[in-house]
Amino acid sequence: MSQEEIQVCDACGVTAEMGYVISEGDDVAEVEIFATDKAAALAEFGAYLALAKEVNDAVIHDLDAEADFSFSPLSVKLKFECSAEKLIFELRSRSLAK
């Protein structure tokens, strides 16, 4: 790659190719939820799921609300249809982090 091809992002000052940020097949986001009980965990996950559905209504998750699960932390995977959707979700979900 020549120096002429490198472009710096005006917003953040970072130099990178999007291929390094968005990788093919990297379409699963993992969310860690810290809660004291099942109801609180499900409520917090509901906020993440609503945000994920704004990005793509066909998002799939692996949380079984009927099963017993631990809370230290609760780890849930969200599968999107493409890597770009996962990246968009991860950027938007920063507003939900406590």
N, C-alpha and C positions, 0 to 999 in steps of 0.2 A: 504494500500500500504506500503510495507516495504522500508527501506532506500536503499536497493540494487536495487530496480526498478527505482528509481529516477535518471535521467541522466541530466546533465547540458549541454546546447548547447555550443559547443566550439566557435561558431562565436559571440554570444551575451551574454553568461553567464546566460541565463534565464532557469529556471526549470519549465516546464509545459508539460502536456500531450496534444497531438494534438487534442484530443477530446474537449478540452476547446477552442481551436482556430478555428477548423472547426466543426461547428454544422450542423447536418442534417436539411435540409429545410432552411438554411440561405444562399440563393442563389441570393438575390437581393442587388445590390450595389446602393447607392444613391450618385449622383454627384451634387455639388453645383457650379454653374457658375456665376461669378460676371462680368457683362458686362454693357456697357452704352447704347447699342442699339441691335436690333434684329440680325443684320448681324454679329456683334462681338460675340454675344452669340452662334449663329449657327456655326460660325467658330471654336470657342473654343470647343463646343460640338463635332464637327467633329473630333477633335484630340482625345477626349476621346472615341468616337465610333470606330475610327480606331484601337486604342489600344485594346478595348474590342473585336473587331473582330479578332485580332491576337490571343487572348486567345481562343475564340470560335466564329466561323462565324455565329452561330445560335442565338447569343445574341439578346434579344428583349428589346426595349426601349419604354418609354411612351411619348416621345416628339413629338408633332404635329407641324411641322415647319410652317404650314399654319395658325395656331391659333394665336391669340394675347396672349402674356404672359408677366408677370412682370419680372423685372430684379434685384430684390433685396432679395435674389439671385434667380436665376432660378434653380429649383431643378428637376433633371431628374433621373428616376430609370432605372437601367439596370438589366434585369433578365437573369441569366446564367442557364445552365443545371444542375450544381451541385455547392456545397459550395466551393470546392477546386478552381474552375474556378474564382469564385468571389474573393477569397483570393488572387489568382495570379494577377487578374486585379488590386485590391486595392494596392498591393505592387508595381506593375509596374507603376500605375498612379501617384505615388508620384513624379515621374520625371516631370509630367505636372503641378503640383501645383506651383503657383506663390508666 
